[in-house]
């Protein structure tokens, strides 16, 4: 693993097997190699954990078009509910 301290901080012994495929990068690496990292996530479908000062702060993962469109539909439904909610007669 790239950052064993972050890895150990993130998961317990029982969870290590489940998350052993995750890749760790620093915020600096993300800044310098963002395009390359996004391309790797697209092709491998692996999750990448971004660390800051040795602690995990962000998880980056691939999202399918279908999952994204479902989320957009949920947001639209929430907006429509708000139009007819409290304060409207």
Secondary structure in CASP SS format (residue, H / E / C, confidence):
PFRMAT SS
TARGET T0000
AUTHOR 0000-0000-0000
METHOD secondary structure of the structure
MODEL  1
X C 1.00
X C 1.00
X C 1.00
X H 1.00
X H 1.00
X H 1.00
X H 1.00
X H 1.00
X H 1.00
X H 1.00
X C 1.00
X C 1.00
X H 1.00
X H 1.00
X H 1.00
X H 1.00
X H 1.00
X H 1.00
X H 1.00
X C 1.00
X C 1.00
X C 1.00
X E 1.00
X E 1.00
X E 1.00
X E 1.00
X H 1.00
X H 1.00
X H 1.00
X H 1.00
X H 1.00
X H 1.00
X H 1.00
X H 1.00
X H 1.00
X H 1.00
X H 1.00
X H 1.00
X H 1.00
X H 1.00
X H 1.00
X H 1.00
X H 1.00
X H 1.00
X C 1.00
X C 1.00
X C 1.00
X E 1.00
X E 1.00
X E 1.00
X E 1.00
X E 1.00
X C 1.00
X C 1.00
X E 1.00
X E 1.00
X E 1.00
X E 1.00
X E 1.00
X E 1.00
X C 1.00
X C 1.00
X C 1.00
X C 1.00
X H 1.00
X H 1.00
X H 1.00
X H 1.00
X H 1.00
X H 1.00
X H 1.00
X H 1.00
X H 1.00
X H 1.00
X H 1.00
X H 1.00
X H 1.00
X H 1.00
X H 1.00
X H 1.00
X H 1.00
X H 1.00
X H 1.00
X C 1.00
X C 1.00
X C 1.00
X C 1.00
X C 1.00
X C 1.00
END
